[in-house]
Amino acid sequence: MSQQEYPHALDCAWIASDRQGHVAVFITAGEGPIPAQALRGDFFPVKEVEPRVLCLGIRPDQAVTNLSDAPNPSSYIALAQRGVFVYDWTDFTSIKGPLNAYELLARPLLPITCTDLPIELREVAEAVRFADVCFADSSLVAVK
């Protein structure tokens, strides 16, 4: 099976699911690791994940918990308003030093599951599944 190339120096996002079927978007900051399953050649280009998620409607009554100390967390909030957990590769900005993991920066009150996604996003999220992780309980997710 063919693979997409890693989008070097491109701040893009990829999508995954957890053991409960909840969905998260992971922002690479141009250098965070991306699982091979998210880069399968038969999936749409990984650089299209974030725009496709943003095309989902804002969920009614969706509240978001912003966990970021970024001066402008609007991009994290916009994604979480669609019902996804939002993680970012913050190793280069972390005052704690390298975390070697994606850090949770926005949490939806009403998280969506894979079944709430359009088929193209659902296929990727189901293929990139963290069977031992619950996004609601995980402030960090390590990707190997």
LUMMI-705431 format. One line per 2 residues: number of its first residue (from 0); for each residue x, y, z of N, C-alpha, C, O, CB. Coordinates in pm, 1 decimal, always signed. Atoms other than C-alpha are relative to their C-alpha. Glycine has a CB too. Example, Ala and Ser with C-alpha at 12.3 -4.5 7.8 and 13.67 -1.06 7.14 Angstrom:
<rs>
0) +89.0,-119.0,+0.0,+1230.0,-450.0,+780.0,+90.0,+120.0,+0.0,+193.6,+118.1,+66.5,-99.2,+2.7,+124.6; -82.0,-119.0,-6.0,+1367.0,-106.0,+714.0,-77.0,+109.0,+73.0,-26.1,+219.8,+89.9,+41.4,+46.2,-141.5 .
</rs>
This chain:
<rs>
0) +84.8,-117.8,+0.0,+0.0,+0.0,+0.0,+89.5,+124.4,+0.0,+188.7,+130.0,+72.6,-96.6,-0.3,+122.9; -80.1,-122.0,+7.9,+134.7,+344.0,-88.1,-24.6,+87.3,+123.3,-127.3,+77.4,+190.5,-32.8,+78.5,-129.3 .
2) +6.9,-90.5,-114.0,+201.0,+606.9,+175.5,+14.3,+143.8,-48.8,+86.8,+171.4,-144.4,+109.4,-33.8,+104.4; -23.2,-142.4,+21.0,+169.1,+983.1,+172.1,+133.2,+35.7,+65.6,+173.7,-28.3,+162.7,-117.7,+86.9,+58.5 .
4) -122.3,-47.2,-63.1,+491.2,+1165.4,+249.3,-36.0,+81.8,+123.8,-140.9,+146.0,+129.6,+85.1,+84.1,-99.3; +19.1,-83.9,-117.2,+526.2,+1327.1,+589.9,+5.1,+145.9,-45.1,+95.6,+183.6,-119.6,+108.0,-29.7,+109.8 .
6) +3.1,-140.6,+41.7,+433.3,+1696.2,+546.6,+100.9,+85.1,+78.1,+62.3,+163.3,+165.0,-141.1,+57.0,+18.4; -107.3,-69.9,-71.9,+769.3,+1835.9,+665.8,-22.3,+150.9,+2.0,-55.7,+212.2,-99.4,+135.4,-31.3,-63.6 .
8) +8.4,-144.6,-23.2,+757.8,+2188.8,+808.5,-138.7,+57.6,-30.4,-153.1,+179.4,-40.2,+103.6,+71.4,-84.4; +136.6,-45.8,+23.0,+382.4,+2209.1,+740.3,-81.3,-26.2,+126.3,-95.7,-140.8,+168.7,-63.9,-71.3,-124.0 .
10) +83.1,+13.3,-119.1,+165.8,+2274.3,+1044.7,-137.7,-48.4,-44.8,-221.6,+30.6,-88.1,-9.7,+135.8,+79.2; +127.6,+57.1,+42.1,-120.9,+2039.4,+968.7,-53.5,-90.0,+110.4,+7.9,-102.9,+216.4,+15.3,-79.2,-132.8 .
12) +64.8,+82.1,-101.8,-353.0,+1805.8,+1155.6,-33.5,-137.6,-56.2,-53.4,-154.2,-176.6,-127.1,+68.8,+52.5; +47.9,+133.0,+34.5,-440.3,+1437.5,+1154.1,-106.6,-37.9,+102.1,-119.5,+26.8,+206.1,+117.2,-105.0,-2.8 .
14) +117.0,+35.5,-81.0,-739.2,+1260.6,+1307.7,+12.0,-144.3,+48.3,+69.1,-229.7,-19.6,-131.2,+19.3,-81.0; -5.2,+134.2,-58.3,-776.7,+956.9,+1532.6,-119.0,-20.6,+92.8,-192.8,+72.8,+123.9,+132.9,-22.0,+76.6 .
16) +106.0,+33.1,-95.8,-1018.4,+778.6,+1764.6,+62.2,-70.4,+120.8,+174.6,-120.3,+115.1,-109.9,-90.0,-66.5; -47.5,+67.3,-121.2,-985.3,+638.5,+2115.6,-81.2,-126.7,+24.6,-161.4,-167.2,-59.6,-9.0,+94.3,+122.5 .
18) +66.6,+128.2,-28.9,-1112.0,+322.2,+2283.7,-151.2,+12.2,+10.0,-222.0,-87.6,-3.3,+53.4,-57.9,+128.8; +143.9,-22.1,-8.2,-1458.2,+478.4,+2325.2,-59.2,+47.4,-132.6,-179.5,+71.3,-142.6,-30.4,+101.0,+108.6 .
20) +46.3,-47.5,+129.7,-1479.0,+586.7,+1962.0,-3.3,+150.8,-12.4,-43.7,+203.7,-116.0,-135.1,-53.7,-27.2; -6.3,-145.4,+8.1,-1432.8,+954.9,+2048.6,+109.8,+41.4,-95.7,+201.6,-35.5,-124.0,+23.3,+61.8,+138.6 .
22) -87.4,-48.8,+106.4,-1245.8,+1166.9,+1797.0,+87.4,+113.9,+51.8,+43.4,+198.4,+129.8,-83.0,+46.6,-121.6; -92.2,-109.8,-30.9,-940.8,+1390.2,+1833.8,+73.3,+41.0,-126.1,+96.4,-39.0,-216.8,+100.8,-40.8,+110.6 .
24) -84.5,-55.3,+104.9,-747.4,+1613.8,+1600.3,+133.7,+31.8,+64.4,+139.4,+89.8,+172.8,-64.5,+127.5,-67.0; -136.3,-19.1,-48.6,-369.8,+1626.2,+1645.6,+71.9,+95.7,-94.5,+85.5,+67.3,-213.5,+76.2,-136.4,+10.7 .
26) -67.0,-101.7,+80.5,-185.2,+1936.2,+1522.8,+150.8,-20.7,+13.9,+203.5,-25.2,+125.0,-42.1,+145.0,+44.2; -140.6,+41.7,+0.2,+174.4,+1861.6,+1423.9,+101.9,+108.6,+29.9,+215.9,+76.8,+64.0,+31.9,-57.8,-130.1 .
28) -96.0,-110.2,-12.9,+335.7,+2206.6,+1455.3,+116.8,-17.3,-97.3,+225.6,+36.0,-75.4,+52.6,+8.8,+144.7; -101.6,+19.3,+102.8,+530.6,+2096.3,+1149.7,+104.1,-104.3,+30.0,+193.1,-129.2,-51.2,+67.2,+125.5,-24.6 .
30) -103.5,+97.5,-36.1,+727.7,+1831.8,+1334.8,-47.0,-117.1,+85.8,+28.4,-212.2,+105.9,+108.3,+69.6,+71.5; +49.8,+109.3,-82.8,+509.3,+1610.4,+1553.6,-18.3,-127.5,-81.6,-48.4,-121.2,-200.8,-131.9,+39.4,+65.8 .
32) +15.2,+126.9,+71.9,+493.8,+1240.8,+1463.5,-144.1,-24.4,-44.1,-239.4,+15.8,+22.7,+47.0,-115.3,+87.5; +130.2,+38.3,+54.9,+206.7,+1111.5,+1250.9,+2.0,-151.0,-18.7,+93.5,-202.6,-82.7,-30.8,+74.5,-136.0 .
34) +2.7,+145.1,+19.1,+108.2,+742.7,+1266.8,-7.8,-35.9,-148.5,-71.8,+33.9,-227.3,-118.9,-61.5,+75.5; -1.2,+44.5,+140.0,+166.7,+554.2,+942.1,-141.1,-19.9,-52.3,-167.5,+8.7,-169.1,+79.6,-130.0,-14.5 .
36) +138.0,+23.0,+44.1,-204.2,+462.8,+929.5,-66.5,+129.2,-47.0,-150.1,+125.6,-137.3,-81.9,-62.2,+113.2; +59.3,-128.2,+39.3,-294.2,+834.7,+902.8,+53.1,+48.5,-134.3,-4.9,+137.5,-196.6,+26.8,+105.3,+106.8 .
38) -63.3,-40.7,+125.8,-67.4,+864.8,+598.7,-19.4,-102.9,-111.4,+54.2,-103.6,-210.0,+148.4,+23.4,+22.0; +25.7,+99.0,+105.9,-211.4,+577.0,+398.3,-30.4,+69.7,-131.9,-100.2,+171.0,-135.6,-117.2,-92.8,+39.2 .
40) +17.5,-58.9,+131.7,-206.6,+650.4,+28.1,-142.2,-1.8,-52.0,-176.5,+77.2,-140.0,+86.1,-69.4,-95.7; +138.6,+5.3,+46.8,-572.2,+553.7,-17.6,-90.8,+97.8,+74.3,-209.7,+106.4,+43.9,-54.1,-140.8,+15.1 .
42) +75.5,-104.2,-69.0,-683.8,+830.3,+223.5,+25.7,+133.9,-69.3,+124.0,+149.6,-141.8,+39.1,+6.9,+151.3; -21.6,-134.4,+52.7,-726.4,+1195.0,+124.9,+125.8,+58.2,+64.9,+167.9,+9.3,+169.7,-124.3,+91.7,+26.3 .
44) -123.1,-56.4,-56.0,-415.9,+1413.5,+186.0,-17.7,+47.5,+143.9,-118.3,+110.2,+177.2,+47.8,+115.3,-85.8; +8.0,-33.9,-141.4,-344.6,+1465.2,+555.3,-16.2,+150.4,+21.0,-77.1,+192.4,+119.4,+124.0,-49.8,+72.9 .
46) +13.2,-145.0,-15.7,-321.1,+1841.4,+501.9,-144.6,+48.2,-13.0,-173.6,+164.4,+15.3,+86.1,+70.5,-102.5; +141.7,-35.7,+12.6,-698.3,+1837.3,+433.9,-82.6,-32.9,+124.6,-201.1,-0.2,+129.9,-59.4,-70.9,-119.0 .
48) +76.6,+40.2,-118.4,-796.9,+1700.4,+776.5,-62.0,+120.7,+70.0,-183.0,+123.1,+92.5,+89.6,-76.6,+97.8; +53.1,-113.9,-75.5,-832.1,+2033.7,+956.3,-109.9,+73.0,-76.3,-214.7,+99.9,-17.7,+112.1,+97.0,+33.7 .
50) +111.1,-66.2,+70.7,-1034.6,+2206.6,+680.9,-126.5,-85.7,-6.4,-237.4,-32.7,+0.2,+43.1,+36.0,-141.0; +118.8,+86.9,+5.6,-1264.1,+1903.0,+656.1,-72.0,-3.9,+134.7,-195.0,-5.2,+139.1,+39.7,-142.8,-42.4 .
52) +63.1,-1.8,-132.6,-1323.9,+1898.9,+1032.8,-71.3,+133.5,+20.6,-181.6,+137.4,+75.0,+105.7,-23.6,+112.5; +62.3,-131.0,-16.3,-1395.1,+2271.7,+1026.8,-126.7,+15.4,-84.0,-208.1,+103.7,-57.3,+98.7,+108.7,-36.5 .
54) +124.0,-0.8,+79.1,-1663.1,+2203.1,+762.9,-116.1,-65.1,+74.6,-231.9,-47.7,+36.6,+21.9,-71.7,-133.0; +107.0,+57.1,-82.2,-1856.1,+2006.6,+1025.1,-69.8,+114.7,+71.1,-5.9,+214.9,+103.2,+55.6,-105.3,+102.9 .
56) +72.2,-105.4,-69.2,-2123.6,+2214.5,+1189.9,+39.9,+10.7,+146.3,+79.9,-87.4,+208.9,-148.2,-23.4,-10.8; -20.0,-18.1,-144.4,-2075.3,+2364.2,+1533.6,-118.2,-66.3,+68.1,-233.7,-40.6,+34.3,+12.4,+153.5,+40.5 .
58) +106.4,+76.3,-65.7,-2269.6,+2136.9,+1762.7,-82.8,+90.6,+91.2,-26.9,+171.1,+165.7,+59.6,-117.2,+80.9; +85.8,-79.2,-89.4,-2572.4,+2293.9,+1937.8,+36.7,-27.4,+146.3,+65.2,-141.1,+184.0,-150.4,-32.5,-24.9 .
60) -30.0,+8.6,-143.5,-2506.7,+2360.3,+2306.3,+142.4,-48.2,+28.7,+171.0,-94.5,+139.1,-98.7,-93.0,+67.3; -137.4,+45.5,-21.1,-2137.6,+2277.2,+2257.4,+78.8,+104.3,+77.9,+96.5,+217.6,+33.2,+68.9,-29.5,-134.6 .
62) -92.0,-82.2,-78.2,-1921.0,+2423.8,+2528.6,+138.3,-60.5,-15.3,+152.6,-180.6,-38.3,-42.7,+8.1,+151.3; -137.7,+43.9,+18.9,-1544.7,+2402.5,+2507.3,+82.4,+44.5,+119.5,+67.6,+156.8,+167.8,+59.4,+56.0,-132.1 .
64) -96.9,-36.4,-102.2,-1278.8,+2395.4,+2776.2,+132.4,+26.4,-69.4,+191.4,-63.1,-129.9,+14.0,-111.7,+108.7; -128.9,-37.8,+57.9,-971.8,+2583.6,+2658.3,+108.7,-27.1,+103.1,+105.5,+29.2,+212.5,+0.8,+150.2,-44.3 .
66) -109.7,+34.9,-90.6,-659.0,+2437.8,+2819.0,+131.2,+63.6,-44.2,+235.7,+39.9,+16.5,+15.9,-151.8,+8.0; -119.3,-60.0,+58.7,-413.8,+2641.0,+2611.9,+31.7,+133.5,+65.3,-58.0,+207.8,+104.9,-17.7,+18.1,-150.3 .
68) -40.1,-132.5,-45.8,-213.3,+2936.1,+2733.4,+49.4,+84.8,-118.0,+115.9,+186.8,-99.3,+109.7,-11.4,+108.0; -37.1,-74.3,+121.0,-160.5,+3051.0,+2373.2,-70.0,+136.0,+0.5,-182.6,+147.1,+49.0,-37.2,-80.5,-128.7 .
70) +62.7,-132.0,+5.1,-227.8,+3422.0,+2315.5,-129.9,+0.6,-80.7,-220.9,+78.1,-51.2,+96.7,+100.4,-58.9; +121.0,+7.6,+80.9,-487.6,+3329.2,+2052.5,-37.5,-147.1,-21.0,+7.3,-208.9,-117.6,+19.9,+72.3,-136.7 .
72) +37.4,+141.4,+10.5,-643.7,+2984.5,+2110.0,-119.4,-25.9,-93.0,-178.5,-133.8,-87.9,-31.8,-53.4,+136.9; +122.2,+11.8,+79.6,-921.2,+3043.1,+1853.5,-1.2,-120.9,-92.0,-107.5,-178.7,-114.5,-19.1,+123.6,-81.4 .
74) -0.3,+116.2,+89.3,-807.5,+2765.8,+1618.2,-29.8,-128.5,+77.0,-96.9,-217.4,+24.5,+135.3,-11.8,-71.9; +30.8,+116.2,-83.1,-819.7,+2510.1,+1900.8,-148.0,-1.9,+34.9,-213.0,-106.3,+28.5,+85.3,+0.5,+128.2 .
76) +140.7,-10.4,-39.0,-1160.6,+2633.4,+2011.3,-90.6,-31.4,-118.4,-190.8,-101.2,-103.1,-30.9,+140.5,+55.0; +81.9,+24.8,+119.8,-1298.6,+2628.2,+1655.6,-10.4,-149.3,-28.9,-117.6,-197.7,-65.3,+59.1,+73.2,-122.1 .
78) +4.0,+145.1,+21.8,-1204.2,+2261.1,+1620.3,-83.1,-68.9,+107.6,-167.1,-153.4,+76.6,+142.4,-58.2,-2.0; +71.9,+64.1,-110.3,-1336.2,+2163.5,+1964.3,-150.1,+27.4,-6.4,-229.2,-53.6,+41.9,+55.4,+47.9,+133.5 .
80) +142.6,-29.4,+15.4,-1669.4,+2332.7,+1883.8,-68.3,-100.6,-92.5,-190.8,-111.9,-92.9,-19.3,+141.8,-54.0; +54.9,+104.7,+87.5,-1713.7,+2055.1,+1626.1,-10.0,-133.4,+74.0,-53.0,-233.4,+16.5,+87.4,-16.2,-126.4 .
82) +13.6,+119.9,-81.6,-1697.5,+1800.2,+1909.5,+123.4,-86.9,+9.2,+116.2,-199.1,+59.3,-109.4,-80.4,-51.7; -123.0,+80.2,-5.7,-1336.7,+1683.1,+1876.5,+92.8,+51.4,+110.0,+94.9,+170.6,+140.4,+72.8,+2.5,-136.4 .
84) -107.1,-37.3,-90.6,-1061.4,+1681.4,+2135.1,+112.9,+54.4,-86.7,+132.8,+7.3,-198.7,+47.4,-121.9,+89.0; -106.0,-61.7,+79.0,-768.7,+1895.6,+2019.6,+132.1,-10.3,+75.8,+146.6,+38.2,+188.0,-33.7,+148.3,-32.0 .
86) -135.5,+14.7,-53.0,-405.9,+1805.6,+2082.5,+96.9,+72.4,-91.6,+74.0,+82.0,-212.2,+39.0,-149.7,+14.1; -102.3,-65.9,+80.3,-97.5,+1995.4,+1968.1,+136.4,-50.8,+44.6,+156.5,-88.7,+160.0,-9.0,+155.3,+13.0 .
88) -138.8,+36.4,-28.4,+271.4,+1908.6,+1945.6,+66.9,+126.1,+52.8,+105.0,+213.8,-24.7,+74.9,-57.3,-128.7; -47.2,-122.7,-63.8,+399.6,+2166.5,+2194.2,+143.9,-10.9,+49.6,+187.8,+72.2,+129.1,-90.7,+35.7,+115.3 .
90) -135.8,+20.0,-51.3,+752.0,+2036.5,+2250.5,+88.4,+123.4,-13.9,+170.4,+150.5,+73.7,+64.6,-115.5,-71.4; -88.1,-114.1,+21.5,+913.2,+2348.1,+2107.8,-39.3,+122.3,+83.2,+40.5,+215.3,+95.3,+0.7,+36.5,-146.1 .
92) +43.6,-113.6,-81.3,+710.1,+2586.7,+2329.7,-17.4,-35.0,+147.3,-40.4,+53.6,+229.6,-129.5,+54.2,-54.0; +27.1,+42.6,-137.4,+676.3,+2382.6,+2648.1,+109.2,+47.3,+95.6,+227.6,+22.1,+73.0,-13.0,-152.2,+6.8 .
94) -97.3,-41.4,-100.8,+842.4,+2539.6,+2950.8,+44.1,-119.1,+85.1,+142.8,-110.6,+158.2,-59.1,+110.2,+89.3; -33.4,+121.9,-72.9,+846.4,+2188.0,+3099.0,+109.9,-78.8,-69.9,+158.8,-178.2,-16.1,-123.6,-87.0,+16.4 .
96) -95.6,+75.8,+79.9,+1091.0,+2076.8,+2830.1,-74.7,-93.5,-92.2,-197.8,-96.6,-92.1,+97.6,-78.7,+89.5; +65.9,+90.7,+95.6,+1025.0,+1815.6,+2562.6,-91.7,-100.9,+69.5,-51.9,-168.1,+164.7,+105.0,-74.8,-82.1 .
98) +96.7,+95.6,-54.1,+714.4,+1610.2,+2636.9,+1.9,-129.8,-79.5,-35.7,-235.1,-28.1,-141.2,+60.0,-0.7; +4.4,+114.1,+91.6,+756.2,+1373.8,+2339.4,-140.8,-57.9,-8.7,-159.4,-179.2,-18.2,+98.9,-108.3,+44.8 .
100) +140.6,+40.3,+8.0,+377.3,+1364.2,+2326.3,-81.4,+119.7,-45.2,-38.0,+234.4,-33.9,-52.1,-54.3,+137.1; +95.1,-105.3,+32.1,+82.4,+1560.8,+2197.6,-72.3,+39.3,+128.4,-106.9,-46.4,+209.7,-101.1,-46.2,-110.3 .
102) +60.9,-53.8,-121.2,-73.3,+1784.1,+2465.1,-143.4,+45.2,-28.6,-168.5,+113.4,-128.0,+83.8,+117.6,+55.5; +140.0,-40.0,+13.5,-450.6,+1831.2,+2510.1,-13.3,+149.8,+25.8,+26.7,+199.0,+131.3,-90.2,-80.3,+97.3 .
104) +13.8,-144.7,-13.6,-534.8,+2198.7,+2451.0,-144.0,+49.4,-6.6,-171.8,+163.7,+29.8,+79.5,+67.3,-106.2; +142.0,-37.7,-0.7,-912.5,+2201.3,+2399.4,-84.1,-126.6,+8.1,-57.0,-227.0,-57.8,-37.5,+83.4,-127.2 .
106) +86.3,+115.6,-25.6,-1186.1,+1967.8,+2516.6,-146.2,+38.1,-21.5,-193.2,+137.2,+34.5,+21.1,-53.7,+143.8; +142.1,-28.9,+18.8,-1547.0,+1956.5,+2395.1,-82.5,-54.6,+116.5,-49.6,-158.6,+173.6,-49.7,-59.5,-132.7 .
108) +91.7,+51.5,-102.0,-1826.6,+1920.1,+2647.6,-74.9,-121.7,-53.1,-97.4,-218.2,+19.9,-99.9,+109.5,+44.0; +76.6,+107.1,+63.3,-2016.7,+1696.3,+2403.5,+83.7,-61.4,-112.4,+67.4,-23.9,-228.5,-136.4,+53.4,-54.9 .
110) -87.0,+56.3,+104.3,-1756.1,+1484.1,+2219.9,-75.6,-85.7,-100.0,-171.1,-155.4,-65.5,+109.6,-82.4,+63.2; +59.1,+83.8,+104.0,-1845.6,+1321.5,+1890.4,+72.8,-133.7,-5.4,+181.6,-149.4,+50.0,+5.5,+70.6,-137.9 .
112) -63.3,+128.4,+26.2,-1771.2,+964.2,+1791.6,+19.4,-14.4,-150.2,-28.2,+67.8,-228.5,-84.7,-117.6,+57.2; -26.7,+24.6,+142.0,-1656.2,+821.8,+1461.1,-127.6,-4.3,-82.6,-128.4,+39.2,-197.8,+75.9,-130.1,-17.1 .
114) +125.5,+11.8,+75.9,-2017.0,+753.8,+1360.3,-59.6,+136.0,-35.7,-145.8,+144.8,-123.1,-101.5,-80.4,+79.8; +49.0,-134.8,+29.1,-2079.9,+1131.0,+1362.8,+74.4,+66.5,-116.0,+37.8,+175.9,-159.1,+11.8,+86.4,+123.7 .
116) -84.8,-57.8,+104.2,-1817.4,+1189.6,+1092.8,-45.6,-40.2,-139.6,-104.8,-146.7,-157.4,+144.2,-42.1,+20.7; +19.9,+42.3,+138.6,-1855.7,+1191.8,+715.1,+92.6,-118.1,-29.6,+196.4,-132.8,+34.9,+26.8,+118.1,-99.2 .
118) -68.8,+126.0,+25.2,-1730.0,+865.7,+565.9,+150.7,+15.1,-18.5,+226.5,-66.4,+34.1,-58.2,-65.1,-121.1; -143.8,-14.3,+25.2,-1389.3,+997.4,+448.7,+77.2,+24.8,+128.6,+184.3,-32.6,+148.6,+25.6,+113.9,-98.2 .
120) -64.9,-24.5,-129.8,-1300.2,+1131.3,+794.3,-14.6,-121.2,+91.5,+78.7,-156.6,+163.6,-60.0,+124.9,+68.0; +24.2,+116.7,-84.7,-1456.2,+830.0,+967.4,+99.9,-112.3,-29.7,+153.1,-175.0,+61.9,-143.3,-50.7,-19.6 .
122) -92.6,+107.6,+37.1,-1239.1,+585.7,+772.1,+139.5,+23.7,+57.7,+203.9,-69.5,+105.8,+8.2,-12.7,-152.5; -132.4,-30.8,-53.4,-921.4,+763.9,+878.3,-1.2,-11.8,+152.2,+87.1,-75.3,+209.9,+45.0,+141.7,-43.1 .
124) +6.8,+2.8,-146.7,-1028.3,+809.8,+1242.7,-8.6,-142.7,+53.6,+51.1,-174.5,+156.5,-120.4,+80.7,+48.8; +10.3,+139.9,-44.2,-1121.0,+441.8,+1270.8,+128.9,-76.7,-25.2,+162.0,-167.9,+50.6,-115.8,-69.6,-70.8 .
126) -126.5,+68.1,+30.7,-792.7,+332.0,+1110.3,+110.5,+41.0,+96.8,+201.8,-36.8,+124.4,+43.2,+30.3,-143.9; -99.5,-51.2,-94.2,-591.5,+548.2,+1353.4,-65.7,-1.1,+138.1,-112.7,+101.7,+187.0,+50.3,+145.8,-40.2 .
128) +71.1,+19.2,-127.2,-730.5,+412.1,+1678.9,+99.4,-26.0,+111.8,+187.5,-111.1,+99.6,-100.9,-116.8,-10.0; -79.9,+21.2,-120.7,-566.3,+439.0,+2020.5,-83.2,-84.7,+95.4,-162.4,-31.9,+173.5,+42.5,+136.7,+66.7 .
130) +82.5,+94.3,-75.8,-713.9,+129.2,+2185.1,+20.9,+10.2,+151.5,-66.2,-30.2,+228.6,+29.4,-141.1,-45.4; -29.6,-9.8,-143.7,-549.6,+202.3,+2522.9,-17.8,+141.2,+54.7,+21.6,+168.8,+168.0,+141.6,-46.4,+26.6 .
132) +10.9,-140.6,-39.6,-636.3,+572.7,+2539.2,-146.6,+41.7,+5.6,-228.1,-0.7,-76.4,+78.0,+90.9,-98.1; +129.2,-67.5,-8.9,-943.7,+765.2,+2651.5,+32.2,+149.0,-3.8,+88.8,+202.3,+91.5,-81.5,-41.0,+132.0 .
134) -35.7,-140.5,+15.1,-911.3,+1122.3,+2523.4,-51.5,+85.2,+116.2,+15.7,+179.7,+157.4,-54.6,+53.3,-131.3; +57.1,-78.6,-109.9,-1136.6,+1254.5,+2802.1,+87.1,-4.5,+125.5,+79.9,+85.2,+209.6,-139.9,-50.5,+33.0 .
136) -84.5,+17.1,-118.4,-883.2,+1129.2,+3058.5,+148.4,+18.4,-28.5,+230.9,-0.4,+60.9,-22.3,-136.1,+58.7; -142.2,-3.5,+38.6,-557.1,+1187.5,+2868.9,+44.3,+140.2,-38.1,+5.5,+192.9,-142.3,+26.1,-95.5,-116.7 .
138) -52.4,-133.5,+31.9,-378.8,+1520.6,+2884.7,+117.2,-8.2,-96.4,+151.2,+90.7,-161.2,+42.9,+72.6,+127.7; -109.6,+23.0,+93.5,-89.7,+1372.1,+2684.7,-24.6,-129.2,-76.4,-73.8,-226.7,-19.6,+135.7,-5.5,+73.9 .
140) +6.9,+122.3,+80.3,-87.1,+1119.5,+2398.9,+133.0,-13.2,-73.1,+169.4,+71.0,-155.2,-121.8,+2.9,-101.4; -127.3,+28.9,+68.0,+244.7,+970.2,+2289.3,-28.8,-77.1,-127.3,-112.8,-167.2,-130.2,+96.9,-80.6,+92.4 .
142) +16.5,+65.3,+130.7,+270.3,+864.7,+1926.8,+134.5,-53.4,-41.3,+234.6,+18.2,-42.6,-57.2,+98.3,-108.3; -126.2,+62.0,+41.9,+531.4,+621.9,+1809.8,-2.0,-28.1,-147.2,+95.4,-80.3,-201.5,+26.4,-128.9,+77.2 .
</rs>
